[in-house]
Amino acid sequence: MRTLTIRETGATPRVRAMVSTKRLLADLSVFGKGYLRSRVGVFFALIFPVILILLFGAIFSGGGSSPISVYYQNLDSGQVGARFVSAMNDTGAVVMVQVPDSQNFSQYLLSQSASQGIVVPASFSQSFLTGGNANVTVYQNPSSTTSQIVLGITQGVVDRFNLYHANANATDVFGVQTVTVASGSYKYVDFLVPGLVGFSILTSPMFALVNISSEYKRDKIFKQLSLTPLTKAEWLLSKIIWYVLLTGVSFLMMSAAGIFLFGAHIGFSLGILPFLVLGPFMFVSLGMLIGTISNSPESAAVVGNLITFPMMFLSGTFFPVASMPAYLQGIAHLLPLFYVIDGLNNVMIYGNYSPALFDLSVMVVVGVAIFALAVRFFKWRED
Amino acid sequence: MRAIEVESLEKSYGSLKAVGGISFSVDEGEVFSLLGPNGAGKTTTIEILEGLRDADSGKRRVLGFDPWKQGYELHRKIGVIPQGFKFFLYPTPREAVRYYSALFGVKADVDKLLQRVLLTESADTYFLKLSGGQKQKLGMALSLVNDPELVFLDEPTTGLDPAARRAVWEVIRGLRKEGRTVLLTTHYLQEAEELADRVAIMDHGKIITSGTPGEIIARHGSGDRLTIRADEKLGAYLREKAGLAAEFDGHGRVSVRLKTKNDALSALKAIEESGLDWSDLSTRRDSLEDIFIRMVGENPDDQGNGRHPPG
């Protein structure tokens, strides 16, 4: 099977190594068995994310299922603003309560002790039809979980409006759209499942690869392997395949926990698959890269943690990114994991394939770039 | 054909010259040993020949291949145990041998190989639970999976207990009997004397002498010596009255270099005449170790041994 060629650095300019399925499977089998035998890996890859679902699901399960009251002002005189409000109501997760235009909106929210509110701008219909810019303003209390849910829902509905706008004939598609919108209510656990799937896609390959690639280098195991016909590409591919399989199992376990214990709504579709493949691909490569350019397992662990932990908290794992302050959202958009979780949210919660496709494209570009760097710097032997 | 040919091989790491222009060759079917203290350049040399490192300059052919440029072809014909062999934590020796068979695309007789390195009893124990000696034996088994013509052993017994060391020696003797070529580096002089057909002593990146152990002893040894437990006075007496090359070692031992057979007789006579106290008279000949210590200036067994335990 000739699928990939990689040049040995420093050797002859001849391109040599191809991927042999037999060697790939032999390496996969040894690595997989070793992984399952070291219970620690299995715990963190499969059990720990489920525990997190149970934990966060239990903490935030109260009150999530009844619709949330959301005060709003609709400053738009056209039809689209009204449609937006009804689309929000149609999600079933919120009940929109109108506030007269004459009231000062933020004063009003304070007087009602409300945690969230939405203002539809005057230019909404106009912008929608002409392609101008208009922002729906969400008033929120960052410490309130209902605020985060409202924000997530608003984001979802806005995304859908943008999607239809992109399809040119706005009013026509709009009619179809209102039918598909109302498919259920969003609860915290609905966001939690994709978020924690992302968590597991990040952490299990990252921690493992940073560790083994630096340790194998120190212990000369790579040198040892370089004396066999196994190629670097085969070794890396077998790790990627293993973490894709592991992610698949972990995804099913987390989804089952979310659905059966907390009644999470998850839209299963084939659109989830590319995320479950490209995510591990990206982070196996990144972990490999960090481990391979570090001088020792200790420094590799430090660098690995410096990259993994901020990414873990800022990419929408435990809280929707939309609920974070603007500057943190800006940072989130620089983190590869953000696109994994955003994409999973789009596919699993909103059924929004167009933005998901964008997330996927980012992942392909970033993943291939990191993979190329990892292969470039990953040395079997030294010169 | 020569299994290994090296001419003016050089390798530096920055300003440090690890290998400074060495030349040697190893015949097919021979056990050749590179001896030297830590930092002498043994491992760098052996890694260059295995194709794990490039050299700066110099000719090197291993089984007719350029090891750096033709590593892929070469690796199918050689077996290697790196210094302090380590492996994945969880495969058992049986699984590890199967893994290597699959990588090399050969059908290895797993039981036979494990039996050969005396690892049958631990065939199903996870690698991380094996003792240092057992790990090293697995390294040997793996290096033999592809039925190599040439085997590189980089300090295969460093840190092993005497029984495990002797077991490894048996395997090396077996390799020689089967006509395989062996390149062995070691700290242990006794190991080289026991196993090697020819030896090269390396220090500071240079080969300072080479040949069979007997040749080296004949060339650099000081012949027979008579040693007597006695004090400095006897040494002086032997020098002054009998004209012998006698030295006092400062620790209650006088040694006399015997240039001719007659020296032995005149020494005995002079000792008798001196009337001084003496005991424990014996003769001995320089061992490879005496020569090594004289040439390299340190005892090889004192280094590395125990300070860098493998496994």
Interface residues (C-beta under 8 A of the other chain):
Chain A: E8 G10 A11 T12 R16 K22 R23 L25 A26 D27 S29 V30 F31 K33 G34 R37 S38 D219 K220 I221 K223 Q224 S226 L227 T228 P229 L230 R381 E382 D383
Chain B: E47 E50 G51 L52 R53 D54 W68 K69 G71 Y72 H75 R76 I78 V80 P82 Q83 G84 F85 K86 F87 F88 L89 Y90 P91 E95 A96 R98 Y99 Y100 A102 L103 F104 G105 Y126
